Amino acid sequence: MKLKFDYNNMMESSIGSHGIKQSDIDKAQKLHTAAFKDVIDNSGKGWQEWTDTPLISKSEIDELNAFGKSVREKASSFVVLGIGGSALGPICVFNALLHLHHNELPAQMRKAPKLYVEDNIDPERMRALLDVIDIKTSYFNVITKSGETSETLSQFLILYNALKKALGEKAAKEHIFVTTTIGKGALYAVAQKEGFKIFGVPAGVGGRFSVLSNVGLVPFAVMGVDIESLLYGARAMRTACERPDVKSNPALMTAYLQTLSMKDGKNISVMMPYADSLRTMADFYCQIWAESLGKAVDKSGKTVNCGQTPAKSLGVTDQHSQVQLYTEGPYDKVVTFIAVDSFGDRVDIPADESADIGDFLKGHTLNELINAERKATEFALTKAGRSNFTVTLPEVTAETVGELLMYFMYETAFAGAYLNIDTFNQPGVEEGKKATFAMIGRAGYEEKLKELDSAKKLDAYIIK
Ligand code: PA5
């Protein structure tokens, strides 16, 4: 494992009375064992097939890479259509591993098509996409595990129609490939009928745990991401998360510290990467943490209304926007810093005599400055008695990104086990999906429409 986990600043020894005592960890041995067994004994089973996603064979990887290369060589733009767990994994891996201004690079430097991950149905955004891509040389990966999600299906209909108009029916089919559950859902049926290439999502891999399945791997192959190293890192983290002793298992330990903090009223979890390349890792974390742990009932059916609200923050940018609150506001947060030891580039701050702004910056590097600011923020939070811990990547590579993603998945699974909830369902999201179907007039949702119509709003409470 290349990642390092420093939880000193969660402890009483660092932050005083708001911290956790060593004895709190020691006396919960039964809880650790139960949470560990809950996840590890079900590894690869039921909704935990995600634990096995990094185990695919070399020949499967080769096949994906060959497919990816064939698309990469002919595409001017590559567009991913998906939402939630079918988009956030690809988004954060691309953000981490592609050039930060990938689309603006000249083609020979890019070595891959322009990339668009369309995870919203704002009509202006769809129009803007159509304005910038050349539809005739663009390729589309439609990703939806259920094959039923309105947002993704509507995007698919619009773009397939545009392709057919531009290229004719036969050629248009070659520009779409689909990632969905084999044998299930509306998209699978359409894909079969139209003859699109189909990639399967394993039945027991839920959206937010699917980044290392075909949901992520197909787009990664197209864009030339080093899949082998990504999965190698994920496997290394899987091994670390299978260590039974809480003191050496990073995900089990931080899941426990987080759930214990929740009991102490720390109901907000701030994810604060100090690297632009990891900015959208915070989005990935926000979804997996919120959708997995925000639950009304526990496994015994008892009402718990639990969860910890995730918040995203970017170092150093948000030092100038949110850190004041984190340092002096309510003691209701745990801050996770994601640090990077060594950045992919080094930028010197010139020692230019003509610009007289004092000597304190001159001759240093942005690399030194960003890490100094992270340590300074960590110091200020710690001094103010605020719970925080730091996950350090030696550098941002496919391998360390694979480790980080797997850590988030295990941390979430262990946290759900400590909370004794169903981590892998999302009844709150499903309710919204059904209400959308009803409002848009889908057959079979007539009762839901009546329920919606009966939800009256009083004029007295509307200000115009
Ligand atoms: O994590 C989840 O299950 C959700 O966020 C889904 O990924 C999201 O709702 C999209 O679902 P689907 O992939 O079925 O289109």
Boltz pocket constraint, residues with backbone or C-beta under 6 A from the ligand:
constraints:
  - pocket:
      binder: B
      contacts: [[A, 83], [A, 84], [A, 85], [A, 86], [A, 143], [A, 144], [A, 145], [A, 146], [A, 147], [A, 148], [A, 149], [A, 152], [A, 206], [A, 207], [A, 208], [A, 209], [A, 291], [A, 426], [A, 429]]
      max_distance: 6.0
